[in-house]
Amino acid sequence: MTKKESYAVASSPVHPNSSALKVLFAGESQTKPDHALGPKIYDYYLLHAVEAGQGTFRTESDVFNLGPGDCFLIHPGQLVSYVSNPLDPWKYRWVAFTGDASHDLVESAGFLPDFPVLHSSEMSQVPTYIQQIQERFHTKEESSHTAAIGYLHLIWAEIMNHTSRPLQLEVVEPQVQRTVKQMINYMTSQYAHPVSIEQMCTSLGYNRAYLSRIFKKETGISPVTYLLKLRIDQAKRLLRERPELSVEQVSASVGLTDPLYFSRQFKRFCGQSPSSYRKDITGL
């Protein structure tokens, strides 16, 4: 049965002058047999997600035969062409984007110019998210561009979850280093709350002994010491910059609910009490 040809596109109703990430337009097409585009060059990123049918994507150096669940990304300045299968023409959705942050977003999924194709699955939500962008643009609401950026990040999360090719990050950075960075990020973001190392280990899904061992090997100190030092450093900043806060309030603000324990640990690291430190620094 011949598939009925269709084409629809919606552009962003707003064009921010300064935006790290700009979604330009989104659309969908049921192509006719042998429908071809290019060879041509685009000046923005253009992501296609194949929903049904077959087709061929060509770059200057490679040829890719694609089907349902596959995605291909056209990079700015890349000479490409693509054509639908003569017997089973493809249906795809596309979204165009640009901006200063677009390169980092693309690279995070391993979508490098030499690897412009990723195979996910027919259950991928990428086409659905592109459809949501298209529908939001049709409303002509100013908020639609903000929503489109959100959907674009969801698209990238979906791609990173379903790609069968290892991500670039995993190739260049060992797992141990990545885990230690996760620990540091966790403590840096949570130090103001009364969290513990045990809670961090549970959150990251690792055994405490293992995390303590790899953390000390990479940083030279234990996670307990790192977290405590982080809290003391932040307390020193508050003592300098917020003279209206009491020592008890500073202690609570860095996640240490026991003021006496805080004072003992502060003196251990700084050689003087919090009050003496503040007086020496500020004269108050």
N, C-alpha and C positions, 0 to 999 in steps of 0.2 A: 504494500500500500504506500502510495506517495505521500510524504509528509508535507503539510501545508507550510509554505515559507512564511516567516514572520520576522519582524524587526521592531524594537522599541528601545528608546534611550531617554534618560532624564538627567539634566545637568544640575549642579549645585546652584541654588538661588542666591547664594552669597559668595563673594570673592574677597576673602580677607587679604589685606595687603601684607600683613606679617603673620604667617602661620607656619609652625614647624612642619606641619603635615596638612596638606590640602587634598581633599577628595574632589575631583573635577566632575566626573559623571559616571553613570552606571547604566547598563543595558542588557538586553538579551536578544538572541536571534536563533530561530530555527532556519538553518541555511538550506539552500537548494543544492542538488548534486553538483560537485565540482566548483562550488562557490569559492572564489579565490581573492585574497587580498595581498598586495605587495608584488614584488619586493618594495619595501618602503621603510622609512625611518620615523619614529615618533620622538617628541621632545619631553615625554613624561613616561612614567611606569604604567603599563597596561597589563593587568592580570586577567586571564581567561580561565574559567572553570567549566569543564565539559560535563554536561548533564546526560547526554545521550548521543548515540551515533559515533562515527569515527572521522578522523581527519589527520592531516600531516602538518607539522610545524617545522619550518626551516630557518636556521640561522646561517651566518656566513660560513660556519664550519661543520654544522651537524644537521641531521634530519631526524625527527621524532614522530613516530606513529602513535597517536593518542586516542583514548576512548573514555567512557564514563568514569568519573572520579578523578581524572587527571587534571592537572593545572599547568599552564605555561605562562611565563612572565616575559614580557617584552621590556627591555631596558632602554632608557633614553639613548638615542644615537646608535642603536643596534639595528642593522639592516636585516629585516625578516620578511618572510612570506608565509602564508598558511592557506590551506585549501581543504575543503570538505570531501569526504569519500564519495565516489560516484554512485555507489549502491546504498550506502547507509550514511547520509550526510549528518554531520554533527549539529547538535544544539548546544549552545554555550551561553554563559553569562560573563560579563566583563565589568571591571571597575578600573578607572584611571585615577592616578594620584601623583602628587609631587610634593616638594617642600624639603627643607633642610634635614628633617629627620627621616625622610623616606629611605635613604640609602641604608641607614642603620637598621630600619625595620626589615628591609629586604634581606640584608646580610644575616640577620638573626635566624632566618629560616634556611640559610644556605642557598638562597636564590642568586647565586653569582652568575655573571654573564656566561661563563663556561658551563653552568649547570642551570639552565632556565626552565627545566621541567621537573615537577615533583609528582609522584604517584601516591595518591591517598586511598580513598575507597569510595564506592558508590553511595555509602551512607554518610559521606562528608556533608557538613553543614555549610560549606563555603558558598554554594549557589544560593542557599536560603538567605545568608547574610547579605550577599550582593543584591538579591531581590529586595531585602529590607531597605538598603540604601536607595535603590531606585524608587521605591514607594515613598520614602521620606522626602526625596527630592521633588516628587510629583506634588507634594502638599504645598510647596513654595514657602514653607515656614523658615524663618531665620535660624531656628534651632536645628533644622535638618542637617546642617553641616557638622554641628557638634555630634549629633547622633551618628552621622556617617563615619566620623573618625572612630567612634566607639565600635561600630560594626567592623571597620577595617582592622582594628586590633583583635577583635574576635576571630576574624578570618585568619590572621596570622597565628593566633593561638591554635586554631583548628589545624592549620597546615603543619605546624610544628609537632602536633600530637599524632598526625597520621602519616607523615612522610616516612618512607621506607629507607631513605638515605640518612646516615648519621649527620647530625647538625655540625656545622663548622666549629661551634664552641666546644663540642665534645672531642673533636679531633685535636685541637690545639691546646686544650687545657685538661690535665689529668683530673680524674674523679676526686681524688683526695683534696686537691687545691680548690675545686669547686665546692666541696662540702665545707671546708674551712671558711671560705668566703660566705657561704650561707650562714654559718655560725656567727661570723662577725656582723653580718647584716642583721641577723635576728637580735643580737645583743645591742647593737647600735640603735635599733628602732624601738626596743622594748625596755631599755635600762630604767626609764622613768616609772615603770610599773614594778611591783614587787614580784617579779618573775624569778625563777630559780633555774639552775643548770638542768635539773631533772625535767622541768617543763620544756626547756629548749630541746632536749634530747627526744622527748615525746613528740614534740611538734615536727622535728626533722625526721623522725622515724628511725633513729639509730640508738644503739647501745651506748650508755654513758662512758663505759671504759674505753670503747673504741674511739668515740669522739674526743675524749680527753687525751688519748694517746696521739692521734693524728694532729690535734690542735697544738699540743706542746711541741711536736716534732717540727711543725711549720712555723710557729711563732716564737718558740722558746719559753713560753709561759703557759700555765694551765688556763682552761676556760674560766674557772672560779676567779683567778687572779686578774684575768683580762677584764671580766665584768666589773669586779670591784674597783679596779683602776679606772675604768671608764666612768663609773659613778663618782669617784672622788674627783676626777678631772672636771666633770660637769658641775660638781658641787663647788669647786674652786671658782669656776666661771660665775656661778650664781652669787657666791659670796662677794666677788669683785663688782659685779654689775647690778646686783639687786640688793642694796643696803637695807631696804625696807623689810626684807624677809628675815624671819628669825632663823636660828640654827635648826630648830625643829622643822620649820617649813622647808628649808633647803634639803634637809635629810629626806623628808617625804617626797620632795620633787624629783629626787634621783632614785627613788624606789627602795629606800631604806627606811622602814617604818619605826625602827627602834633608834631614837636619838643617841642613846648611850653607846650602842654598838657603832653607829655612824661616827661618833666622836673618837672612839678608840681606833677605828680603822683609818680615819683621817689623820690622826697623829702618827700612826704607823707609817703612812705613806709620805706625810709632809713634815713630820718632826715637830709639829705644834698642833694645838687645838684649832677647831674652826674659828672660834672667836679671836684667838691670837692672830691667826692668818689674816682675817678680815681687817683687824686693827693695823697690822703692819702694812697691808696693801693700800687701805683706804684712809687710815687715820681715824676711823670711826669706832 
